[in-house]
Amino acid sequence: MYILLAGLSHKTADVELREKIALSGKSLDLVYQDIKSIPSFEGVVILSTCNRTEIYVTVRDIEQGTHELRQYLAKKLELDNETLDSAIYILNCYNAISHLFRVASGLESMVLGESQILGQVREAYSEAKEQAASNGVLNALFQKAISVGKRVRTETELDRNAVSISYAAVEKAKQVFGDLTGKTVLVVGAGEMSELALKYLMENGVSSVIVSNRSYNRAVCLADRLGGQVVNFERLPEEITRTDIVISCTAASHYVLRKDLLTYLRQRSTPLLLIDIAVPRDIDPALGDVPGVHLFDIDDLHNVVESNLINRKRAAIQAEKIVAEEIDEFNDWLDTLYVIPVVKALKQRAAEIREAELKRALNRLGDINAREKQIISSLASSIVNQLVHFPIISLKEKATTNQCHLYAEVVKNLFDLEVESEEYQNAKNKDWITG
């Protein structure tokens, strides 16, 4: 059985193409039905996010599986061969395993180290189980991938510190206030950057949101989405005296928060954080000179992001080492699958010999009582079990070495075993991992 992956991502396809195969709800159900109806696919897990859609399957014929998976994507995406080849990637065996572990760790994400992908991998695996689509090998693969993602985030700083302007604003807020629980934020402007910053702040404890925008309707829409209140522009000075954090990001060509606010700011007795993520700037730099007022503009936030990105790249080196270790460990587990058919055959041969010799011995002994039969039967079982115990233990120990198939072949020949299962044949070639 081979592990096979076909997909596309932000690295290979533009958003227009990714939209065509972004799957959720009914569209995901339909694709699962399609894939499960293809006889050569024995198990399937589909991972679909805004930045990637990947189909993981197990197949018995890797060439046929690759062809059928490629054909399915070509039909689904309505692409000619040339465009398809440039947009999708098809990986198998070791490379497919490595890729999934890297994805779960955040090493393949658009934003290096982002943590959301681990939850998406977990959800994809859960959905596959609900669809009765996964199988034993894919179950083990995705469970391991989730474990790898957790380990990377626990042992490295790959997902720590902000690498987006919006989240850098949250870091600055934590530097000023520490705990953000119960804080109030006033956002000036109702654009995407403002909304992202608001969402991040709310995730970190901010409980009260006030929105102000020159277009009152846009302010209402944003406030409704986030459960906030709306105030008119004219009331900004009054609101600033009561709020803890101000985020400003408008399209104005002049300062929106000007020097005339100095009087209001000097009346405050608690810290105020002003975050200006607009270009041109919204907030007059003079406001940052007031004691207790902390002002950061877009350049300050960019510096935070650049510094943190350098730290993440350092952490990525550690993460790569962890992923490599985990791939080896998973491959060791796969290796043990190779010897299972031989172990089963050896146990079966031992049981057959025990039964045949026991029957012959009992016939020769003639009339003996039940207790004597039980003693003889137990003796036969004990002798046979002890004889095969050490070959089985040795075989399992050798399963994680590069020559596991040679040991399996020796046991097979010594005991004249018939082992024709696919796992055993793959063991001799060692190809379903290395591809």
Secondary structure, DSSP 4 states (H G I P E B T S, - for coil): -EEEEEEEETTTS-HHHHHHT---HHHHHHHHHHHHTSTTEEEEEEEE-SSEEEEEEEES-HHHHHHHHHHHHHHHHT--HHHHHHH-EEEETHHHHHHHHHHHHTTTSSSTT-SHHHHHHHHHHHHHHHTT---HHHHHHHHHHHHHHHHHHHHS-TT-S--SHHHHHHHHHHHHHS--TT-EEEEES-SHHHHHHHHHHHHTT--EEEEE-SSHHHHHHHHHHHT-EE--GGGHHHHHTT-SEEEE----SS-SB-GGGHHHHHT--S-EEEEE--SS-SB-GGGGGSTTEEEE-HHHHHHHHHHHHHHHHHHHHHHHHHHHHHHHHHHHHHHHHHHHHHHHHHHHHHHHHHHHHHHHHHHHH-S--HHHHHHHHHHHHHHHHHHHHHHHHHHHHHTTSTTHHHHHHHHHHHTT-----HHHHHHHHTHHHH-
